[in-house]
Amino acid sequence: MNKSQLTADLIKRTAKKQGLSISKLLIDCELNKNAIYTMQTEGYYPRVEALIKIADRLDCSVDYLLGRTNNPDSHNL
């Protein structure tokens, strides 16, 4: 699994835990409806601003979404 696939997987798992669909998440964050698919298949990463929006919407840290920490609440420390 490459890094963008890991990030896509973490986004999907975190959204699912919160009962949030990926399409609703992407709409809320003003991202293309294919953003997660493109991350998984083409190694695409969204802009930093987009990752921040996703992290804010999911109430987790960007570091968590990037796989740099296993603690999704590290932004609250």
N, CA, C and O atoms as a Maestro MAE file, in Angstrom:
{
 s_m_m2io_version
 :::
 2.0.0
}

f_m_ct {
 s_m_title
 :::
 protein
 m_atom[308] {
  # First column is atom index #
  i_m_mmod_type
  r_m_x_coord
  r_m_y_coord
  r_m_z_coord
  i_m_residue_number
  s_m_chain_name
  s_m_pdb_residue_name
  s_m_pdb_atom_name
  i_m_atomic_number
  :::
  1 25 0.852 -1.182 0.000 1 A "MET " " N  " 7
  2 3 0.000 0.000 0.000 1 A "MET " " CA " 6
  3 2 0.892 1.237 0.000 1 A "MET " " C  " 6
  4 15 1.777 1.372 0.845 1 A "MET " " O  " 8
  5 25 0.654 2.146 -0.958 2 A "ASN " " N  " 7
  6 3 1.449 3.370 -0.974 2 A "ASN " " CA " 6
  7 2 0.840 4.399 -0.017 2 A "ASN " " C  " 6
  8 15 -0.233 4.184 0.546 2 A "ASN " " O  " 8
  9 25 1.534 5.495 0.151 3 A "LYS " " N  " 7
  10 3 1.126 6.488 1.161 3 A "LYS " " CA " 6
  11 2 -0.240 7.105 0.860 3 A "LYS " " C  " 6
  12 15 -1.036 7.317 1.775 3 A "LYS " " O  " 8
  13 25 -0.518 7.396 -0.416 4 A "SER " " N  " 7
  14 3 -1.815 7.993 -0.726 4 A "SER " " CA " 6
  15 2 -2.942 6.979 -0.497 4 A "SER " " C  " 6
  16 15 -4.045 7.362 -0.109 4 A "SER " " O  " 8
  17 25 -2.675 5.694 -0.733 5 A "GLN " " N  " 7
  18 3 -3.674 4.664 -0.443 5 A "GLN " " CA " 6
  19 2 -3.929 4.578 1.063 5 A "GLN " " C  " 6
  20 15 -5.070 4.426 1.499 5 A "GLN " " O  " 8
  21 25 -2.865 4.676 1.844 6 A "LEU " " N  " 7
  22 3 -3.003 4.668 3.303 6 A "LEU " " CA " 6
  23 2 -3.858 5.850 3.760 6 A "LEU " " C  " 6
  24 15 -4.751 5.687 4.591 6 A "LEU " " O  " 8
  25 25 -3.590 7.025 3.226 7 A "THR " " N  " 7
  26 3 -4.363 8.214 3.593 7 A "THR " " CA " 6
  27 2 -5.825 8.040 3.211 7 A "THR " " C  " 6
  28 15 -6.714 8.355 4.002 7 A "THR " " O  " 8
  29 25 -6.080 7.544 2.012 8 A "ALA " " N  " 7
  30 3 -7.463 7.314 1.576 8 A "ALA " " CA " 6
  31 2 -8.156 6.325 2.506 8 A "ALA " " C  " 6
  32 15 -9.313 6.527 2.874 8 A "ALA " " O  " 8
  33 25 -7.458 5.262 2.886 9 A "ASP " " N  " 7
  34 3 -8.020 4.260 3.780 9 A "ASP " " CA " 6
  35 2 -8.332 4.859 5.147 9 A "ASP " " C  " 6
  36 15 -9.390 4.589 5.714 9 A "ASP " " O  " 8
  37 25 -7.427 5.661 5.675 10 A "LEU " " N  " 7
  38 3 -7.662 6.303 6.977 10 A "LEU " " CA " 6
  39 2 -8.843 7.262 6.919 10 A "LEU " " C  " 6
  40 15 -9.631 7.334 7.862 10 A "LEU " " O  " 8
  41 25 -8.969 7.991 5.830 11 A "ILE " " N  " 7
  42 3 -10.110 8.904 5.665 11 A "ILE " " CA " 6
  43 2 -11.402 8.097 5.648 11 A "ILE " " C  " 6
  44 15 -12.363 8.443 6.336 11 A "ILE " " O  " 8
  45 25 -11.426 7.028 4.867 12 A "LYS " " N  " 7
  46 3 -12.630 6.205 4.761 12 A "LYS " " CA " 6
  47 2 -12.998 5.559 6.097 12 A "LYS " " C  " 6
  48 15 -14.166 5.568 6.486 12 A "LYS " " O  " 8
  49 25 -12.014 5.000 6.799 13 A "ARG " " N  " 7
  50 3 -12.291 4.359 8.090 13 A "ARG " " CA " 6
  51 2 -12.787 5.355 9.125 13 A "ARG " " C  " 6
  52 15 -13.722 5.065 9.871 13 A "ARG " " O  " 8
  53 25 -12.165 6.529 9.172 14 A "THR " " N  " 7
  54 3 -12.553 7.542 10.149 14 A "THR " " CA " 6
  55 2 -13.955 8.059 9.861 14 A "THR " " C  " 6
  56 15 -14.755 8.233 10.780 14 A "THR " " O  " 8
  57 25 -14.253 8.302 8.596 15 A "ALA " " N  " 7
  58 3 -15.597 8.760 8.225 15 A "ALA " " CA " 6
  59 2 -16.629 7.691 8.589 15 A "ALA " " C  " 6
  60 15 -17.688 8.014 9.126 15 A "ALA " " O  " 8
  61 25 -16.331 6.431 8.303 16 A "LYS " " N  " 7
  62 3 -17.266 5.347 8.598 16 A "LYS " " CA " 6
  63 2 -17.538 5.245 10.095 16 A "LYS " " C  " 6
  64 15 -18.681 5.045 10.505 16 A "LYS " " O  " 8
  65 25 -16.489 5.381 10.916 17 A "LYS " " N  " 7
  66 3 -16.661 5.334 12.375 17 A "LYS " " CA " 6
  67 2 -17.623 6.419 12.848 17 A "LYS " " C  " 6
  68 15 -18.332 6.247 13.840 17 A "LYS " " O  " 8
  69 25 -17.637 7.536 12.125 18 A "GLN " " N  " 7
  70 3 -18.493 8.661 12.518 18 A "GLN " " CA " 6
  71 2 -19.856 8.619 11.831 18 A "GLN " " C  " 6
  72 15 -20.682 9.510 12.027 18 A "GLN " " O  " 8
  73 25 -20.089 7.580 11.026 19 A "GLY " " N  " 7
  74 3 -21.358 7.465 10.321 19 A "GLY " " CA " 6
  75 2 -21.502 8.466 9.191 19 A "GLY " " C  " 6
  76 15 -22.614 8.843 8.821 19 A "GLY " " O  " 8
  77 25 -20.386 8.890 8.649 20 A "LEU " " N  " 7
  78 3 -20.363 9.898 7.592 20 A "LEU " " CA " 6
  79 2 -19.993 9.237 6.273 20 A "LEU " " C  " 6
  80 15 -18.978 8.546 6.188 20 A "LEU " " O  " 8
  81 25 -20.803 9.442 5.254 21 A "SER " " N  " 7
  82 3 -20.481 8.867 3.948 21 A "SER " " CA " 6
  83 2 -19.341 9.653 3.299 21 A "SER " " C  " 6
  84 15 -19.143 10.837 3.570 21 A "SER " " O  " 8
  85 25 -18.610 8.968 2.449 22 A "ILE " " N  " 7
  86 3 -17.502 9.627 1.745 22 A "ILE " " CA " 6
  87 2 -18.040 10.732 0.850 22 A "ILE " " C  " 6
  88 15 -17.439 11.804 0.768 22 A "ILE " " O  " 8
  89 25 -19.153 10.495 0.181 23 A "SER " " N  " 7
  90 3 -19.670 11.550 -0.701 23 A "SER " " CA " 6
  91 2 -20.069 12.794 0.097 23 A "SER " " C  " 6
  92 15 -19.841 13.915 -0.358 23 A "SER " " O  " 8
  93 25 -20.659 12.612 1.278 24 A "LYS " " N  " 7
  94 3 -21.005 13.771 2.119 24 A "LYS " " CA " 6
  95 2 -19.742 14.478 2.595 24 A "LYS " " C  " 6
  96 15 -19.681 15.708 2.600 24 A "LYS " " O  " 8
  97 25 -18.738 13.708 2.992 25 A "LEU " " N  " 7
  98 3 -17.467 14.291 3.417 25 A "LEU " " CA " 6
  99 2 -16.860 15.133 2.301 25 A "LEU " " C  " 6
  100 15 -16.432 16.265 2.530 25 A "LEU " " O  " 8
  101 25 -16.825 14.580 1.098 26 A "LEU " " N  " 7
  102 3 -16.215 15.303 -0.022 26 A "LEU " " CA " 6
  103 2 -17.005 16.555 -0.382 26 A "LEU " " C  " 6
  104 15 -16.419 17.580 -0.731 26 A "LEU " " O  " 8
  105 25 -18.327 16.479 -0.300 27 A "ILE " " N  " 7
  106 3 -19.157 17.668 -0.544 27 A "ILE " " CA " 6
  107 2 -18.863 18.722 0.514 27 A "ILE " " C  " 6
  108 15 -18.649 19.890 0.191 27 A "ILE " " O  " 8
  109 25 -18.853 18.306 1.787 28 A "ASP " " N  " 7
  110 3 -18.597 19.244 2.883 28 A "ASP " " CA " 6
  111 2 -17.237 19.921 2.733 28 A "ASP " " C  " 6
  112 15 -17.069 21.083 3.103 28 A "ASP " " O  " 8
  113 25 -16.270 19.186 2.188 29 A "CYS " " N  " 7
  114 3 -14.901 19.712 2.052 29 A "CYS " " CA " 6
  115 2 -14.640 20.325 0.685 29 A "CYS " " C  " 6
  116 15 -13.518 20.726 0.375 29 A "CYS " " O  " 8
  117 25 -15.690 20.394 -0.131 30 A "GLU " " N  " 7
  118 3 -15.611 21.000 -1.462 30 A "GLU " " CA " 6
  119 2 -14.556 20.330 -2.333 30 A "GLU " " C  " 6
  120 15 -13.780 20.995 -3.020 30 A "GLU " " O  " 8
  121 25 -14.543 18.978 -2.290 31 A "LEU " " N  " 7
  122 3 -13.608 18.204 -3.098 31 A "LEU " " CA " 6
  123 2 -14.357 17.450 -4.185 31 A "LEU " " C  " 6
  124 15 -15.556 17.194 -4.074 31 A "LEU " " O  " 8
  125 25 -13.631 17.102 -5.231 32 A "ASN " " N  " 7
  126 3 -14.174 16.327 -6.334 32 A "ASN " " CA " 6
  127 2 -14.686 14.996 -5.820 32 A "ASN " " C  " 6
  128 15 -14.078 14.395 -4.935 32 A "ASN " " O  " 8
  129 25 -15.796 14.533 -6.367 33 A "LYS " " N  " 7
  130 3 -16.400 13.289 -5.907 33 A "LYS " " CA " 6
  131 2 -15.513 12.069 -6.130 33 A "LYS " " C  " 6
  132 15 -15.758 11.017 -5.539 33 A "LYS " " O  " 8
  133 25 -14.500 12.188 -6.962 34 A "ASN " " N  " 7
  134 3 -13.588 11.078 -7.241 34 A "ASN " " CA " 6
  135 2 -12.266 11.194 -6.490 34 A "ASN " " C  " 6
  136 15 -11.341 10.430 -6.766 34 A "ASN " " O  " 8
  137 25 -12.155 12.115 -5.562 35 A "ALA " " N  " 7
  138 3 -10.883 12.378 -4.888 35 A "ALA " " CA " 6
  139 2 -10.319 11.149 -4.180 35 A "ALA " " C  " 6
  140 15 -9.128 10.863 -4.301 35 A "ALA " " O  " 8
  141 25 -11.143 10.430 -3.454 36 A "ILE " " N  " 7
  142 3 -10.663 9.259 -2.715 36 A "ILE " " CA " 6
  143 2 -10.248 8.160 -3.696 36 A "ILE " " C  " 6
  144 15 -9.202 7.534 -3.525 36 A "ILE " " O  " 8
  145 25 -11.066 7.929 -4.717 37 A "TYR " " N  " 7
  146 3 -10.736 6.915 -5.726 37 A "TYR " " CA " 6
  147 2 -9.395 7.246 -6.396 37 A "TYR " " C  " 6
  148 15 -8.566 6.359 -6.600 37 A "TYR " " O  " 8
  149 25 -9.189 8.500 -6.731 38 A "THR " " N  " 7
  150 3 -7.949 8.920 -7.381 38 A "THR " " CA " 6
  151 2 -6.760 8.750 -6.443 38 A "THR " " C  " 6
  152 15 -5.668 8.398 -6.889 38 A "THR " " O  " 8
  153 25 -6.957 8.993 -5.163 39 A "MET " " N  " 7
  154 3 -5.887 8.763 -4.191 39 A "MET " " CA " 6
  155 2 -5.501 7.289 -4.170 39 A "MET " " C  " 6
  156 15 -4.319 6.951 -4.106 39 A "MET " " O  " 8
  157 25 -6.495 6.421 -4.226 40 A "GLN " " N  " 7
  158 3 -6.240 4.985 -4.144 40 A "GLN " " CA " 6
  159 2 -5.592 4.433 -5.410 40 A "GLN " " C  " 6
  160 15 -4.740 3.547 -5.337 40 A "GLN " " O  " 8
  161 25 -5.984 4.943 -6.548 41 A "THR " " N  " 7
  162 3 -5.537 4.335 -7.806 41 A "THR " " CA " 6
  163 2 -4.382 5.054 -8.490 41 A "THR " " C  " 6
  164 15 -3.605 4.427 -9.210 41 A "THR " " O  " 8
  165 25 -4.258 6.357 -8.277 42 A "GLU " " N  " 7
  166 3 -3.261 7.122 -9.014 42 A "GLU " " CA " 6
  167 2 -2.218 7.791 -8.131 42 A "GLU " " C  " 6
  168 15 -1.356 8.513 -8.632 42 A "GLU " " O  " 8
  169 25 -2.284 7.563 -6.827 43 A "GLY " " N  " 7
  170 3 -1.292 8.156 -5.942 43 A "GLY " " CA " 6
  171 2 -1.469 9.647 -5.735 43 A "GLY " " C  " 6
  172 15 -0.543 10.332 -5.298 43 A "GLY " " O  " 8
  173 25 -2.651 10.151 -6.045 44 A "TYR " " N  " 7
  174 3 -2.962 11.577 -5.904 44 A "TYR " " CA " 6
  175 2 -3.110 11.954 -4.435 44 A "TYR " " C  " 6
  176 15 -3.705 11.216 -3.649 44 A "TYR " " O  " 8
  177 25 -2.565 13.102 -4.079 45 A "TYR " " N  " 7
  178 3 -2.811 13.705 -2.765 45 A "TYR " " CA " 6
  179 2 -3.542 15.018 -2.968 45 A "TYR " " C  " 6
  180 15 -3.184 15.798 -3.851 45 A "TYR " " O  " 8
  181 25 -4.561 15.271 -2.162 46 A "PRO " " N  " 7
  182 3 -5.208 16.587 -2.243 46 A "PRO " " CA " 6
  183 2 -4.254 17.684 -1.755 46 A "PRO " " C  " 6
  184 15 -3.255 17.410 -1.091 46 A "PRO " " O  " 8
  185 25 -4.582 18.904 -2.093 47 A "ARG " " N  " 7
  186 3 -3.810 20.054 -1.603 47 A "ARG " " CA " 6
  187 2 -3.822 20.060 -0.076 47 A "ARG " " C  " 6
  188 15 -4.699 19.467 0.552 47 A "ARG " " O  " 8
  189 25 -2.861 20.724 0.496 48 A "VAL " " N  " 7
  190 3 -2.767 20.828 1.955 48 A "VAL " " CA " 6
  191 2 -4.053 21.411 2.522 48 A "VAL " " C  " 6
  192 15 -4.557 20.937 3.541 48 A "VAL " " O  " 8
  193 25 -4.577 22.420 1.878 49 A "GLU " " N  " 7
  194 3 -5.802 23.054 2.355 49 A "GLU " " CA " 6
  195 2 -6.953 22.047 2.407 49 A "GLU " " C  " 6
  196 15 -7.772 22.078 3.325 49 A "GLU " " O  " 8
  197 25 -7.008 21.160 1.418 50 A "ALA " " N  " 7
  198 3 -8.063 20.151 1.371 50 A "ALA " " CA " 6
  199 2 -7.876 19.131 2.492 50 A "ALA " " C  " 6
  200 15 -8.849 18.725 3.127 50 A "ALA " " O  " 8
  201 25 -6.636 18.713 2.739 51 A "LEU " " N  " 7
  202 3 -6.381 17.780 3.843 51 A "LEU " " CA " 6
  203 2 -6.762 18.398 5.181 51 A "LEU " " C  " 6
  204 15 -7.274 17.713 6.067 51 A "LEU " " O  " 8
  205 25 -6.511 19.686 5.321 52 A "ILE " " N  " 7
  206 3 -6.897 20.383 6.558 52 A "ILE " " CA " 6
  207 2 -8.417 20.388 6.703 52 A "ILE " " C  " 6
  208 15 -8.931 20.155 7.797 52 A "ILE " " O  " 8
  209 25 -9.142 20.651 5.615 53 A "LYS " " N  " 7
  210 3 -10.609 20.629 5.663 53 A "LYS " " CA " 6
  211 2 -11.122 19.250 6.052 53 A "LYS " " C  " 6
  212 15 -12.039 19.130 6.865 53 A "LYS " " O  " 8
  213 25 -10.525 18.200 5.466 54 A "ILE " " N  " 7
  214 3 -10.941 16.835 5.784 54 A "ILE " " CA " 6
  215 2 -10.677 16.546 7.263 54 A "ILE " " C  " 6
  216 15 -11.544 16.022 7.963 54 A "ILE " " O  " 8
  217 25 -9.486 16.886 7.727 55 A "ALA " " N  " 7
  218 3 -9.130 16.648 9.131 55 A "ALA " " CA " 6
  219 2 -10.065 17.414 10.060 55 A "ALA " " C  " 6
  220 15 -10.513 16.876 11.072 55 A "ALA " " O  " 8
  221 25 -10.358 18.650 9.727 56 A "ASP " " N  " 7
  222 3 -11.279 19.444 10.554 56 A "ASP " " CA " 6
  223 2 -12.673 18.811 10.572 56 A "ASP " " C  " 6
  224 15 -13.300 18.706 11.627 56 A "ASP " " O  " 8
  225 25 -13.148 18.393 9.407 57 A "ARG " " N  " 7
  226 3 -14.489 17.790 9.324 57 A "ARG " " CA " 6
  227 2 -14.553 16.481 10.107 57 A "ARG " " C  " 6
  228 15 -15.573 16.166 10.721 57 A "ARG " " O  " 8
  229 25 -13.446 15.714 10.080 58 A "LEU " " N  " 7
  230 3 -13.398 14.433 10.784 58 A "LEU " " CA " 6
  231 2 -12.910 14.590 12.229 58 A "LEU " " C  " 6
  232 15 -12.832 13.610 12.969 58 A "LEU " " O  " 8
  233 25 -12.586 15.815 12.625 59 A "ASP " " N  " 7
  234 3 -12.080 16.116 13.966 59 A "ASP " " CA " 6
  235 2 -10.888 15.224 14.319 59 A "ASP " " C  " 6
  236 15 -10.855 14.571 15.362 59 A "ASP " " O  " 8
  237 25 -9.922 15.223 13.418 60 A "CYS " " N  " 7
  238 3 -8.673 14.488 13.646 60 A "CYS " " CA " 6
  239 2 -7.530 15.346 13.111 60 A "CYS " " C  " 6
  240 15 -7.755 16.407 12.528 60 A "CYS " " O  " 8
  241 25 -6.324 14.883 13.313 61 A "SER " " N  " 7
  242 3 -5.177 15.660 12.846 61 A "SER " " CA " 6
  243 2 -4.792 15.258 11.423 61 A "SER " " C  " 6
  244 15 -5.060 14.136 10.993 61 A "SER " " O  " 8
  245 25 -4.173 16.167 10.708 62 A "VAL " " N  " 7
  246 3 -3.621 15.862 9.389 62 A "VAL " " CA " 6
  247 2 -2.549 14.790 9.533 62 A "VAL " " C  " 6
  248 15 -2.433 13.913 8.677 62 A "VAL " " O  " 8
  249 25 -1.766 14.850 10.603 63 A "ASP " " N  " 7
  250 3 -0.751 13.822 10.841 63 A "ASP " " CA " 6
  251 2 -1.379 12.437 10.911 63 A "ASP " " C  " 6
  252 15 -0.800 11.476 10.402 63 A "ASP " " O  " 8
  253 25 -2.533 12.315 11.521 64 A "TYR " " N  " 7
  254 3 -3.223 11.031 11.574 64 A "TYR " " CA " 6
  255 2 -3.605 10.568 10.171 64 A "TYR " " C  " 6
  256 15 -3.391 9.409 9.815 64 A "TYR " " O  " 8
  257 25 -4.169 11.473 9.381 65 A "LEU " " N  " 7
  258 3 -4.577 11.120 8.021 65 A "LEU " " CA " 6
  259 2 -3.381 10.734 7.146 65 A "LEU " " C  " 6
  260 15 -3.522 9.939 6.217 65 A "LEU " " O  " 8
  261 25 -2.220 11.289 7.439 66 A "LEU " " N  " 7
  262 3 -1.017 10.970 6.672 66 A "LEU " " CA " 6
  263 2 -0.293 9.749 7.220 66 A "LEU " " C  " 6
  264 15 0.728 9.336 6.669 66 A "LEU " " O  " 8
  265 25 -0.809 9.170 8.295 67 A "GLY " " N  " 7
  266 3 -0.192 7.983 8.870 67 A "GLY " " CA " 6
  267 2 1.040 8.271 9.702 67 A "GLY " " C  " 6
  268 15 1.848 7.377 9.953 67 A "GLY " " O  " 8
  269 25 1.188 9.517 10.132 68 A "ARG " " N  " 7
  270 3 2.366 9.907 10.923 68 A "ARG " " CA " 6
  271 2 2.161 9.676 12.416 68 A "ARG " " C  " 6
  272 15 3.117 9.727 13.191 68 A "ARG " " O  " 8
  273 25 0.913 9.421 12.825 69 A "THR " " N  " 7
  274 3 0.594 9.083 14.210 69 A "THR " " CA " 6
  275 2 -0.595 8.131 14.196 69 A "THR " " C  " 6
  276 15 -1.412 8.159 13.276 69 A "THR " " O  " 8
  277 25 -0.684 7.304 15.203 70 A "ASN " " N  " 7
  278 3 -1.826 6.398 15.322 70 A "ASN " " CA " 6
  279 2 -2.931 6.997 16.174 70 A "ASN " " C  " 6
  280 15 -3.975 6.375 16.373 70 A "ASN " " O  " 8
  281 25 -2.703 8.200 16.675 71 A "ASN " " N  " 7
  282 3 -3.657 8.861 17.559 71 A "ASN " " CA " 6
  283 2 -4.456 9.905 16.783 71 A "ASN " " C  " 6
  284 15 -3.925 10.972 16.475 71 A "ASN " " O  " 8
  285 25 -5.711 9.625 16.461 72 A "PRO " " N  " 7
  286 3 -6.486 10.613 15.719 72 A "PRO " " CA " 6
  287 2 -6.751 11.896 16.499 72 A "PRO " " C  " 6
  288 15 -7.110 12.921 15.919 72 A "PRO " " O  " 8
  289 25 -6.573 11.832 17.824 73 A "ASP " " N  " 7
  290 3 -6.824 12.998 18.670 73 A "ASP " " CA " 6
  291 2 -5.547 13.775 18.987 73 A "ASP " " C  " 6
  292 15 -5.547 14.614 19.888 73 A "ASP " " O  " 8
  293 25 -4.487 13.516 18.279 74 A "SER " " N  " 7
  294 3 -3.208 14.195 18.587 74 A "SER " " CA " 6
  295 2 -3.309 15.704 18.397 74 A "SER " " C  " 6
  296 15 -2.498 16.443 18.954 74 A "SER " " O  " 8
  297 25 -4.267 16.172 17.638 75 A "HIS " " N  " 7
  298 3 -4.446 17.610 17.450 75 A "HIS " " CA " 6
  299 2 -5.015 18.291 18.692 75 A "HIS " " C  " 6
  300 15 -4.979 19.516 18.803 75 A "HIS " " O  " 8
  301 25 -5.539 17.500 19.623 76 A "ASN " " N  " 7
  302 3 -6.137 18.042 20.850 76 A "ASN " " CA " 6
  303 2 -5.212 17.978 22.046 76 A "ASN " " C  " 6
  304 15 -5.620 18.315 23.158 76 A "ASN " " O  " 8
  305 25 -3.982 17.556 21.845 77 A "LEU " " N  " 7
  306 3 -3.055 17.420 22.979 77 A "LEU " " CA " 6
  307 2 -2.488 18.755 23.396 77 A "LEU " " C  " 6
  308 15 -1.693 18.822 24.333 77 A "LEU " " O  " 8
  :::
 }
 m_bond[307] {
  # First column is bond index #
  i_m_from
  i_m_to
  i_m_order
  :::
  1 1 2 1
  2 2 3 1
  3 3 4 2
  4 3 5 1
  5 5 6 1
  6 6 7 1
  7 7 8 2
  8 7 9 1
  9 9 10 1
  10 10 11 1
  11 11 12 2
  12 11 13 1
  13 13 14 1
  14 14 15 1
  15 15 16 2
  16 15 17 1
  17 17 18 1
  18 18 19 1
  19 19 20 2
  20 19 21 1
  21 21 22 1
  22 22 23 1
  23 23 24 2
  24 23 25 1
  25 25 26 1
  26 26 27 1
  27 27 28 2
  28 27 29 1
  29 29 30 1
  30 30 31 1
  31 31 32 2
  32 31 33 1
  33 33 34 1
  34 34 35 1
  35 35 36 2
  36 35 37 1
  37 37 38 1
  38 38 39 1
  39 39 40 2
  40 39 41 1
  41 41 42 1
  42 42 43 1
  43 43 44 2
  44 43 45 1
  45 45 46 1
  46 46 47 1
  47 47 48 2
  48 47 49 1
  49 49 50 1
  50 50 51 1
  51 51 52 2
  52 51 53 1
  53 53 54 1
  54 54 55 1
  55 55 56 2
  56 55 57 1
  57 57 58 1
  58 58 59 1
  59 59 60 2
  60 59 61 1
  61 61 62 1
  62 62 63 1
  63 63 64 2
  64 63 65 1
  65 65 66 1
  66 66 67 1
  67 67 68 2
  68 67 69 1
  69 69 70 1
  70 70 71 1
  71 71 72 2
  72 71 73 1
  73 73 74 1
  74 74 75 1
  75 75 76 2
  76 75 77 1
  77 77 78 1
  78 78 79 1
  79 79 80 2
  80 79 81 1
  81 81 82 1
  82 82 83 1
  83 83 84 2
  84 83 85 1
  85 85 86 1
  86 86 87 1
  87 87 88 2
  88 87 89 1
  89 89 90 1
  90 90 91 1
  91 91 92 2
  92 91 93 1
  93 93 94 1
  94 94 95 1
  95 95 96 2
  96 95 97 1
  97 97 98 1
  98 98 99 1
  99 99 100 2
  100 99 101 1
  101 101 102 1
  102 102 103 1
  103 103 104 2
  104 103 105 1
  105 105 106 1
  106 106 107 1
  107 107 108 2
  108 107 109 1
  109 109 110 1
  110 110 111 1
  111 111 112 2
  112 111 113 1
  113 113 114 1
  114 114 115 1
  115 115 116 2
  116 115 117 1
  117 117 118 1
  118 118 119 1
  119 119 120 2
  120 119 121 1
  121 121 122 1
  122 122 123 1
  123 123 124 2
  124 123 125 1
  125 125 126 1
  126 126 127 1
  127 127 128 2
  128 127 129 1
  129 129 130 1
  130 130 131 1
  131 131 132 2
  132 131 133 1
  133 133 134 1
  134 134 135 1
  135 135 136 2
  136 135 137 1
  137 137 138 1
  138 138 139 1
  139 139 140 2
  140 139 141 1
  141 141 142 1
  142 142 143 1
  143 143 144 2
  144 143 145 1
  145 145 146 1
  146 146 147 1
  147 147 148 2
  148 147 149 1
  149 149 150 1
  150 150 151 1
  151 151 152 2
  152 151 153 1
  153 153 154 1
  154 154 155 1
  155 155 156 2
  156 155 157 1
  157 157 158 1
  158 158 159 1
  159 159 160 2
  160 159 161 1
  161 161 162 1
  162 162 163 1
  163 163 164 2
  164 163 165 1
  165 165 166 1
  166 166 167 1
  167 167 168 2
  168 167 169 1
  169 169 170 1
  170 170 171 1
  171 171 172 2
  172 171 173 1
  173 173 174 1
  174 174 175 1
  175 175 176 2
  176 175 177 1
  177 177 178 1
  178 178 179 1
  179 179 180 2
  180 179 181 1
  181 181 182 1
  182 182 183 1
  183 183 184 2
  184 183 185 1
  185 185 186 1
  186 186 187 1
  187 187 188 2
  188 187 189 1
  189 189 190 1
  190 190 191 1
  191 191 192 2
  192 191 193 1
  193 193 194 1
  194 194 195 1
  195 195 196 2
  196 195 197 1
  197 197 198 1
  198 198 199 1
  199 199 200 2
  200 199 201 1
  201 201 202 1
  202 202 203 1
  203 203 204 2
  204 203 205 1
  205 205 206 1
  206 206 207 1
  207 207 208 2
  208 207 209 1
  209 209 210 1
  210 210 211 1
  211 211 212 2
  212 211 213 1
  213 213 214 1
  214 214 215 1
  215 215 216 2
  216 215 217 1
  217 217 218 1
  218 218 219 1
  219 219 220 2
  220 219 221 1
  221 221 222 1
  222 222 223 1
  223 223 224 2
  224 223 225 1
  225 225 226 1
  226 226 227 1
  227 227 228 2
  228 227 229 1
  229 229 230 1
  230 230 231 1
  231 231 232 2
  232 231 233 1
  233 233 234 1
  234 234 235 1
  235 235 236 2
  236 235 237 1
  237 237 238 1
  238 238 239 1
  239 239 240 2
  240 239 241 1
  241 241 242 1
  242 242 243 1
  243 243 244 2
  244 243 245 1
  245 245 246 1
  246 246 247 1
  247 247 248 2
  248 247 249 1
  249 249 250 1
  250 250 251 1
  251 251 252 2
  252 251 253 1
  253 253 254 1
  254 254 255 1
  255 255 256 2
  256 255 257 1
  257 257 258 1
  258 258 259 1
  259 259 260 2
  260 259 261 1
  261 261 262 1
  262 262 263 1
  263 263 264 2
  264 263 265 1
  265 265 266 1
  266 266 267 1
  267 267 268 2
  268 267 269 1
  269 269 270 1
  270 270 271 1
  271 271 272 2
  272 271 273 1
  273 273 274 1
  274 274 275 1
  275 275 276 2
  276 275 277 1
  277 277 278 1
  278 278 279 1
  279 279 280 2
  280 279 281 1
  281 281 282 1
  282 282 283 1
  283 283 284 2
  284 283 285 1
  285 285 286 1
  286 286 287 1
  287 287 288 2
  288 287 289 1
  289 289 290 1
  290 290 291 1
  291 291 292 2
  292 291 293 1
  293 293 294 1
  294 294 295 1
  295 295 296 2
  296 295 297 1
  297 297 298 1
  298 298 299 1
  299 299 300 2
  300 299 301 1
  301 301 302 1
  302 302 303 1
  303 303 304 2
  304 303 305 1
  305 305 306 1
  306 306 307 1
  307 307 308 2
  :::
 }
}
